[in-house]
């Protein structure tokens, strides 16, 4: 006499809703109330099979790393195989942050925030609100480039990697652009070098003070310094390089280097030395604020590039 089986089976596939691809390694539970009756894992093709399930109605629960869990109801009949396919929704990520002026701390509204993939392809964008805040939702897990830009501030780019369901914070402290002509046209025939030198002279009064700061018998002190000696020397070098190149450009105008000489004479240059002496103290923080020099260097580099193009070096 042959025994009669009172069990059935479940087969199915677990799929990624966003891509439509099978999910390998997902866990499939067969639940009766809160009790686990059986379980299995999906293979490389997202397939699973569970045999020997007593006849009855069950909850089928599928879980996978980086995805929201999903349940379905299924009824198992004796000596039959029930097919149940389950689609899982990826846990999406969020990027949020605040944008402010690096010098004043003022929160900035209407700053363009762009989220790009690792290949610098735009995914989405938004603007900061009146509080300088922004939020970008429903992003897949992965690495992103987040860019903050405005016509009044220098563009800044940051990179962030997010796990499924993670909320990432990307704050920006932007440097305000100095007022400067958006385009520099160098034309010796129009004799517009005088304008260039006058513009440079406005930012060429390089005057530094030698300072000596003592910190004695102190704890948890913050010292903020303005200026950076190396950046100042770089700024001076750019000025001199520009003057030499302009001399080359204007060589054919028979001005005998008059503009260059006038420009150099207008420079006011002093050496800088900043000394911090710490004695019997701890937890001392020293902050160097060189945002103005950073903006000046960018302007000088723009001028230098325009001049190099003029003499066909670039």
C-alpha positions in Angstrom: 0.0 0.0 0.0 1.5 3.4 -1.1 1.4 6.4 1.2 -0.3 9.5 -0.1 1.6 12.8 0.1 -0.3 15.8 1.4 2.4 18.4 0.4 3.0 20.6 -2.6 5.8 22.9 -3.9 6.5 26.6 -4.7 8.7 27.8 -7.5 9.3 31.4 -8.7 11.7 34.2 -9.5 12.7 37.3 -7.6 13.2 40.4 -9.8 14.6 43.9 -9.4 11.8 46.3 -10.2 14.0 49.1 -11.4 16.2 47.1 -13.8 14.0 44.0 -14.5 17.0 41.8 -13.8 16.9 38.7 -11.5 18.2 39.1 -8.0 20.7 36.5 -6.9 20.9 35.5 -3.2 17.5 36.8 -2.2 15.9 34.9 0.7 12.4 33.5 0.3 10.5 32.5 3.5 7.2 30.5 3.7 5.3 31.8 6.7 2.3 30.4 8.6 1.3 33.3 10.8 4.7 34.3 12.3 6.2 30.8 12.0 8.7 30.0 9.3 7.6 26.8 7.6 10.4 26.7 5.0 12.9 28.9 3.3 15.2 29.0 0.3 17.7 31.3 -1.6 17.5 32.4 -5.2 20.2 31.2 -7.7 22.2 33.3 -10.2 19.0 33.6 -12.4 16.9 34.7 -9.4 15.0 31.4 -9.3 13.9 29.5 -6.2 12.1 26.2 -5.4 10.7 24.9 -2.2 9.3 21.4 -1.9 7.5 19.5 0.8 5.2 22.2 1.9 2.0 21.0 3.6 -1.2 22.0 1.8 -2.6 25.3 3.0 -2.5 29.1 2.6 0.8 30.8 3.3 2.6 34.2 3.3 5.6 34.2 1.0 8.2 36.8 2.1 11.2 37.8 -0.1 14.1 39.8 1.2 17.4 41.0 -0.3 20.2 43.4 0.6 19.5 46.9 -0.8 15.8 46.2 -1.4 12.5 46.6 0.4 10.9 43.4 1.6 7.9 42.1 -0.3 5.1 39.6 0.6 2.5 37.7 -1.3 -0.2 35.3 -0.4 -0.2 31.8 -1.9 -2.2 28.6 -1.6 -0.4 25.2 -1.7 -2.4 22.3 -3.0 -1.6 18.6 -2.6 0.8 17.2 -5.3 0.8 20.5 -7.1 3.5 23.2 -7.8 2.5 26.8 -7.2 4.4 29.5 -9.2 4.9 32.8 -7.5 7.1 35.6 -8.9 8.1 38.5 -6.6 9.4 41.9 -7.6 11.5 43.8 -5.1 11.8 47.6 -5.0 15.3 49.0 -4.5 15.9 51.1 -1.4 16.5 54.6 -2.7 19.0 57.2 -1.4 18.7 60.9 -0.5 21.2 63.7 -0.7 20.6 66.8 1.4 22.7 69.8 2.5 23.1 73.5 3.1 24.9 76.1 0.9 26.5 79.2 2.5 28.9 82.0 1.8 32.4 80.8 3.1 33.3 84.3 4.3 30.1 85.6 5.9 28.3 82.3 6.7 25.2 83.6 5.1 22.9 80.9 3.7 22.5 81.2 -0.1 19.2 80.7 -1.9 18.7 79.9 -5.6 22.1 78.1 -5.9 21.9 75.4 -8.6 22.6 71.9 -7.3 23.4 69.3 -9.9 23.7 65.5 -9.2 25.9 63.7 -11.7 27.0 60.1 -12.0 30.6 59.0 -11.9 30.8 59.7 -15.6 29.8 63.3 -15.0 26.4 62.7 -16.7 23.5 64.8 -15.2 21.0 62.7 -13.2 18.9 65.5 -11.7 19.1 69.1 -10.4 17.4 71.5 -8.0 17.8 74.9 -6.4 18.4 75.8 -2.8 15.4 77.3 -0.9 15.3 80.6 1.0 17.2 78.9 3.9 20.0 77.8 1.6 18.8 74.1 2.0 18.2 71.5 -0.7 17.1 67.8 -0.9 17.4 65.4 -3.8 15.4 62.2 -3.3 14.8 58.8 -5.0 18.4 58.2 -6.1 19.7 54.7 -6.6 22.6 53.5 -4.4 26.0 54.4 -5.7 28.6 57.2 -6.1 27.6 60.7 -7.1 29.2 64.0 -8.0 27.3 66.9 -6.4 27.9 70.3 -7.9 26.9 73.7 -6.5 27.1 76.7 -9.0 26.0 80.3 -9.3 27.0 83.3 -11.4 28.1 85.1 -8.2 30.2 82.3 -6.7 32.9 79.9 -7.7 31.6 76.4 -8.6 32.3 73.6 -6.2 32.1 69.8 -6.8 32.0 67.1 -4.1 31.7 63.3 -4.3 29.6 61.1 -2.1 29.0 57.3 -2.1 25.6 56.1 -0.7 24.4 52.7 0.4 20.8 51.6 -0.3 18.4 53.6 1.8 21.1 55.9 3.1 20.7 59.7 3.5 23.9 61.6 2.6 24.7 65.1 3.7 26.7 67.3 1.2 27.2 70.9 2.4 28.9 73.7 0.4 30.7 76.8 1.5 31.1 78.9 -1.7 33.7 81.6 -2.5 32.2 84.8 -4.0 33.6 85.8 -7.3 35.4 89.1 -7.5 33.9 91.7 -9.8 35.8 91.3 -13.0 35.1 91.5 -16.8 33.6 88.2 -17.9 35.8 88.2 -21.0 39.4 89.5 -21.5 40.3 90.5 -25.0 44.0 91.2 -25.6 44.5 93.3 -28.8 47.8 95.2 -29.1 46.5 96.9 -32.3 43.7 98.6 -30.2 46.3 99.5 -27.6 44.1 98.2 -24.8 47.0 97.2 -22.5 46.5 100.3 -20.4 43.1 99.0 -19.3 44.5 95.6 -18.5 47.2 97.1 -16.3 44.8 99.4 -14.5 42.6 96.3 -13.8 45.6 94.4 -12.5 46.7 97.3 -10.4 43.5 97.2 -8.4 44.4 93.8 -7.1 48.2 94.3 -7.0 48.7 96.2 -3.8 50.3 93.3 -2.1 51.0 94.6 1.4 51.6 92.1 4.2 52.2 92.5 7.9 54.6 90.5 9.9 52.8 89.1 13.0 53.9 87.1 16.0 51.2 85.4 18.1 51.9 83.9 21.5 49.6 81.3 23.2 50.6 80.5 26.7 48.9 78.3 29.4 45.8 78.0 27.3 43.3 75.3 26.5 40.8 74.9 23.7 41.8 78.0 21.8 40.9 78.8 18.2 43.2 81.2 16.2 42.1 82.5 12.8 44.8 83.8 10.4 44.1 85.8 7.3 46.3 85.3 4.3 48.7 82.6 3.2 52.3 83.3 2.5 52.8 80.7 -0.2 49.6 81.8 -2.0 50.8 85.4 -1.8 54.1 84.5 -3.5 52.2 82.5 -6.1 50.1 85.6 -6.8 53.2 87.8 -7.2 54.7 85.2 -9.6 51.6 85.3 -11.7 51.7 89.1 -11.8 55.3 89.0 -13.1 54.6 86.3 -15.6 51.7 88.3 -17.0 53.9 91.4 -17.2 56.6 89.5 -19.2 54.1 88.0 -21.6 52.5 91.4 -22.2 56.0 92.7 -22.9 56.3 90.1 -25.6 52.9 90.9 -27.1 53.5 94.6 -27.2 57.1 94.3 -28.5 55.9 95.2 -32.0 54.0 98.3 -30.9 57.2 100.2 -30.1 56.1 101.1 -26.7 59.5 100.1 -25.3 57.8 98.2 -22.4 56.3 101.4 -21.0 53.1 99.7 -19.8 55.0 96.9 -18.2 57.3 99.3 -16.4 54.4 101.4 -15.2 52.6 98.3 -13.9 55.7 97.0 -12.0 56.2 100.4 -10.5 52.6 100.4 -9.2 53.1 97.1 -7.3 53.5 97.5 -3.6 55.2 94.4 -2.3 56.3 93.5 1.2 57.3 90.2 2.7 55.1 88.3 5.1 55.9 86.3 8.1 53.3 84.9 10.5 54.6 83.2 13.6 52.5 81.2 16.1 54.3 80.3 19.4 52.4 77.8 21.6 53.7 77.4 25.2 52.2 75.0 27.8 48.9 74.8 25.9 46.7 72.1 24.4 43.7 71.7 22.0 44.8 74.7 19.9 43.1 75.1 16.5 44.7 77.4 13.9 42.5 78.3 10.9 44.0 80.0 7.8 41.4 82.0 5.8 42.7 82.6 2.3 39.5 82.8 0.3 40.3 86.2 -1.1 43.7 85.0 -2.4 42.0 82.0 -3.9 39.7 84.3 -5.9 42.6 86.6 -6.9 44.6 83.6 -8.2 41.7 82.4 -10.3 41.4 85.9 -11.9 45.1 86.0 -12.6 45.1 82.6 -14.1 42.2 83.7 -16.4 44.3 86.7 -17.6 47.4 84.5 -18.1 45.4 82.0 -20.1 44.1 84.8 -22.4 47.6 86.1 -23.0 49.0 82.6 -23.8 46.2 82.1 -26.3 47.2 85.5 -27.8 50.8 84.4 -28.5 49.6 81.0 -29.8 51.1 79.0 -26.9 47.7 77.4 -26.2 
